[in-house]
C-alpha cells in the first residue's frame, strides 16, 4: 500500500462532521485540516493555499462556533476541522505598507513611528498575540519597536509568516507584520554582526570559483538534472553546524 492509499483509507475511516464554508453546510472527515476539508468539499484552491506546511502564511482563516461570541483564527493547513465550524478564509488582508529606502532610514524607534504612526494607537490589549497562529509575542515586539529596541523586535518577530491575522483583529488598526519586517530589515542592515564567511564566499563568487560547475549544470538536460537532484547527499536530521557534504564542488 502506498502513502496515497493510506491517506485515502484513513479519510474513508474517519467519521464525518458538519462544517460551514461561506455559510454552506458540508459533511467532511474529522481527520482533515481546514484546507483539505475545503478541497474535500469540492473547492479548488487557486489562492490561499501556498506551502501547505505552516510556513508561508497564505491560508489565514477565521471561524466561529454556534453560540460562541469568540472569533477563532488559525492557518487552514494546520487547523483540524471541528463540528459546526463556520469558516471563512482571508488569504490576503489589506493593511498599510510603508515605502522606504533601507539605505536612508535609521535603526531607531523614530523611524518606526515615522513610517507607521498608527503604532502609537497600540492599546496593549494583546489581541494580536492571541490571534497569532505561530504563538509569537506580537504585543511584546510592538512594545519593543515603540521604545526603539529594534534588535528585540526583530528577534521576537523572527517566526512571523505574514498571515495578517494579528492585523485583522487589531482594534488599533496596526499592521503588526509590516512593522515587524521593517524591524528585521533594520536589524539585518545596521545592527546584526557582519557574517565574515559570507564576505569570503562573495569574494569567491567574484573570482569565478563556481563558474565551471555552474556551466556544467547549465549544460545538463532536464532528466540529468532530476537524477542529480535525487542522488544528492542530504544533510542528516541531527547534523551539527560543522556538517558539510562529501561533494564540495559547489561549496
N, C-alpha and C positions, 0 to 999 in steps of 0.2 A: 504494500500500500504506500503510495507517495504522499507527500505533505499536503497537496491539494485535496486528495481524497480524505485525509484525516480531518482537515478543517471542515470539509463538507459534511462528514459524518457527525462531528461534534455539533455543527449548526443544526443538523437534522434532529439530533437527540435533545437539543435544548428546548425547554418549554417556551411557548410564545407568550409575549407580554404586550399590552397595548401601549402605543406611544402616539403622540400627535405631532405631525410635521406641518408647519404653517397652517395649523388648525384642522388638518385632516387626520383621521384615525387610521393607524396601521397596526397589524399584528406582526411582531418580529421576534426572533430568538433572543432570549435574555442574555446570551453569552456574547452578543455583539457590542462593539463600540458604537457610538452615535454615528460615526462616519460610515461604518459598514452597514448599520441599520438603514441609513438613507439609501444606500445602493440596493440593499435587500428589498426595500420598499419600491424600487424602480426608478429612483432618481439617478441621473447621470451627473457626476460631479465635474463640472468644467472649471469652476473656480472654487477656492476654499478647501482644497484637498492637500496640495503641497507634498511634504515629505512623508506623511503618514506615520511619523515616529516621534512627535513631540518636540521637534527641533525648529521648524520654520515659523510657527505661529500663525499659519494661514487659516486655520479652521476654528477660530474663536466662536463659541456658541453660548447662547443664553437659554435657560429653560426654567420652567416653574412646575409646581405640582398643585393639583386641585386643593383648595382650602388653605394654601400657604401664601403669605404675603411676600415671601422672600424670592428674589431673583437669583437663581443659581447660575454659575458660569463655569466654563471648562473648555478644554480643547477636544474637538469631536473625535480625534484619533486616539485619545487616551481614556475618555469618559465612557463607562459602560452604561447601557440603557437601563432604565428603571421603569416599573409600571406607571403609566399615566403621566409620563413626562410630556410637557408642552415645549417643543423645541423650535428655535429659530437660529439660523447661522448668521454671523456677522463677519464674513471673510475680510472685509475692509471697513475700518471705522474712520470717518473723516475727522482730521484733527489738525490744529495749527502746526505747521512745519516751517521753522525759520530758515532763511537763506543766509549764508555767511561764508567768508573765505577763511579757512582754517589757518592760513598763513598770517592773517591780520587780526585775529582775536587773541585775547589773553586768558590764561587759565586761572580765572578768579570768579568769585560769586557775582560781581558786577556784570560780567559777560552773560551769565545765565539769565540774570534779571533783564538785561537789555534786550536779549533775543526772545525770551519767554517771560514777559512781565506778569502773565497770569499766575506764575508760581507764587506770587505774593498773596494770592487768594487761597492758598492751601489752608484748610481748616484743621488739619491734624486729626481727621476723623478715622483714618486707617481703612477706609472703604477700598482704596486701591490695593492695599496689601491683602485684604480678604478676597479680592477678586482675582488675584494673580494665580494662574494655574501652575506656575513654576515655584511657588512658595518663596518668592522674593520679598524682601522687606522694603516694599516700594516707598512707603511713607518715610522710612529712615533715610533712603538715598535722596529723596526730595529735600528732607531737612538738611542733609549734608551739603547738597548743592546750594541751598539758600545761605548757609553760613560760609560758603566758599571752599569747602573741603572737597575739591574735585576728585582727589585720589579715593576717598572713602565712597563717594557717589559712584565712581567708576567700578570699584570693587563690589559694592552691594548690588549693582545692576548688571553684573557681568553675564548672568544667565538669562537675561531678558530675551524673549523670542519675538518681540514687537507685535504681539497679537492684538493689542489695543483694548483688552478687556478692562484694564485699570482706567483708561480714559473714558470708556463707555459708561462707567459707574461714578465718575468723579463729580461731586457737586460743585467743586471749584473750577471745573472746566479746564483742568490742566492736561497737557499732552505729556504724561509722565515718560512714556517710552522714547519720545523725541528728545526730551530733556536728558534722559539717560545716555542716549547715544552721543549727544553733544559732549557730555562729561567724559565718556570713554575716548572720544576723539581728542579732546583737550589733554587728557591724561597720556594717551599714546604719543601725542605730538610734543608735549612740553615737559612732562613730569616723569614718565617711566624711564628707567635707566636704558641707555642705548645698548642694543644687542651686538656685542663685538663679533660673534660668529656670523651674524647677518651681514655686517660690513665686509667681512672676509669673503663671504660667498658671493656678494655683489661684485667684488674685485675679480673673482674667478670667472664670473659670467662675462665681465667686460674683457677679460683676457682671452676669451674664446675656448675655455676648457671644455665646455659642454657642446660646442658646435658640431663636432664629429658624431657623437652618439645621437644628437637630435636629428642630424641629417639622415642617419641610418634608420631612425624611427620613421621619419617622413617618407622614406623610400619604400616602406613595407605596405602591402595591401591590407585590406580590412581583415581578412581571415588570419593573416600572420599577426596582426596587432591583437586580435582576440586571443589567439593562442599564447602570445607573450604575456598578455594580461592575466589569463587564467593560470599560467605557470609561475607567476611572480611569487616571491617569498613574502609572506605576510608576517607582520610583527606579532609575536606571541602576546597573548592576552595579559600575562603578568610580567611582561618585559620591563626592565628598569630604563632610566633615562639614557643609559650608555649603549643601548642596543643599536646595532647597525646591520643592514643586510649583508650577506656574503658577496653579492654582486654590487660593486661600488662604482660602476661606470657613470652613474647619474648623481653621485654624491660630491 
